[in-house]
Amino acid sequence: MHRLTTARAAVATLLLAVAAPASAQLPAAQSLIDKYEQATGAASNPYDGISSIRTSLNMSNPAAGMTLSMQIDAILPDKFVMRMDIPGVGEMRSGYDGNVGWSLNPMQGPQILAGAELEAVRNPASSISSPGMTDDIASAETTGESEVDGKPCYVVKLSMKSGENADACFDAESGLLVRQIVSQGGVEVESLFQDYKKFGPVTMPSRIVARAAGQEQIITIDSVEYDAVDPAALKLPAEVEALVKKN
């Protein structure tokens, strides 16, 4: 009788293991985020002692046959100027000096940003000095498994402090973020993060492919320089400063 009871218990345990939902075997979301930040160097305060970051990159739209060159000059912790050269249009600039968000382009002239447009520059400005994602996340949950480029990854549903939700996929082996899907204004935007390289103290994707509404944009990072930005370069343009004084 004892042997029979033991056998039944063993069978019951086996059945429970087989019937257990796959989600019970998935790694915790926080462990995946921690692994990602370890892999990228974001977990160790990588910009400690660094005063500025200059990023040079290209953004292309293959369907339109157009490539734009961009440069982002940032003074830590929260100031930046982005310059973008558009063929046939000229230079477009935008930035945030810690108080004022602004844009300047040949088509619209100087503008002081407010509301959603201001948040669109203030949020990335404040995250420049923090390359990780922990500070931006309100909650996270591992929801399943998937594949990117034939490699397994874990899907984590992220609720961001900004109010956005994202499905992030972390490579099962390396821990790196390889895909993220975000709904923006009712449009689903899929971003693929490829060709991770070490730029100084951090490891980041040197190629990002963004797809939305049948369109594709490719961002390629050419170089990242540290402590190479003159703070004077982030001074408000004269045209923008005139608007600030006027208001």
Buried (B, 14 or more C-beta within 10 A) or exposed (E): EEEEEEEEEEEEEEEEEEEEEEEEEBEEBBBBBBBBBEBBBBBEEBBEEEBBBBBBBEBBEEEEEEBBBBBBBBBBBBBBBBBBEBEEEEEBBBBBBBEBBBBBBEEEEBBBBEEEBBEBBBBBBBBBBBBBBBEBBEEBBBBBBBEBEEEEBBBBBBBBEEEEBBBBBBBBEBBBBBBBBBEEEEEEBBBBBBEBEEBBBBBBBBBBBBBBEEEBBBBBBEEBBBEEBEEEEBEBBEEBBEBBEEE
